[in-house]
Amino acid sequence: MFSLNPGEHQNGEIHRRHRRQSSREEDMNTAPVHLMLLLLLLAVVALFCVLVGAAAGLLARIDGATYAATLLRAALAFGGSATLSLALLTFILTTL
């Protein structure tokens, strides 16, 4: 006898399909967890780049540079560290 219900057998018995128990590792591989980890990594990268820029500006000012030159050096250090950090983060995420 052909049945449209795959859980129903010929004699009318219905067998329940057992759901596979999800492990803790599978629960951690959900999209919201990945998104939160990515946002956390981006926040850490941004904080690192701000600190690098501030340190470069401070060192330039201590060296006797004008305020304009100090801001330019800080911006270049921030941009360079942001570029390098995001490139490294992208490489790490694509290899995982």
N, C-alpha and C positions, 0 to 999 in steps of 0.2 A: 504494500500500500504506500502511495506517495503522499507525503505530508508537507504542507507549506511551512509548518512550524518546525524548525530544526531541533527544538528541545523535546518534541513529542515523538514517542516511539509508536510502533504498530499497535500495541495493545492499549494505547491511550495513556500510558504512564508518562509523566513529565519529569524529566531529570533536570535538576538545577545545575547550571554551570558554575564551577567554583572560580571565584575571582582570585587571581593571584595576589598574594599579599605583597604590597610594595615595601621595599626595603627603605631604610633611612637614606641610602645613597640616591635612590630614585626620587625621593621626595625633595632632595636638595637640587636636583637638576631641572627645576621648573623655571619658566621664563621670568617670573617676578624676582626670584633669587638671583638669576643672572643679571637682570637689570639693576638690582640694588648693588651687586658687587661691582658692576661697571661704573655706576655713579660714584661709589666709594673710591674706586681707583682714580677716576677723573678728578675727584676732589683732592685726593692726595697729590696727584700730579700738579694741579693748580696751586696748591699750597707750596709745594717744592719750588715751582717756577717763580712764585712771588718772593720766596726767601732768597733765591739765587739773584733775582733782580735787585732786591733791597741790598744784599751784600755787595753786589757790583757797584751800585750807586754810592753806598757808604764808602767803599774803598776808593772810588774815583774822587769823591769829595774830600776825603782825608788827604789824597794825593795833591789836592789844590786845584782841581778842575772847577770850572764855573758850573752854575746850576743847570744851565742848558746842556752842557757836555755830560754832566752827571746823569740827568734824565735820559739822555740819548744812550749812554752806556748801560744804564739800568734796563731800558726798553730792549736794547739789543740782546742783553743777557737773558731777559725774560723770554723773548721770542726764540732765541736759540735753544734754550733749555726746554721750552714748550714743544718745539719741533722735534727735538731729539727724544724727549720723553714719550710723546704721542706716537712717534714712529716705532719706538721700542715696545710700547704697549700694544700697538697694532700687530707687530710681529709675534709677540708672545701669544696674543689671543687667537691668531690664525693658526699657530702651530699646535695649540691645544685642541 
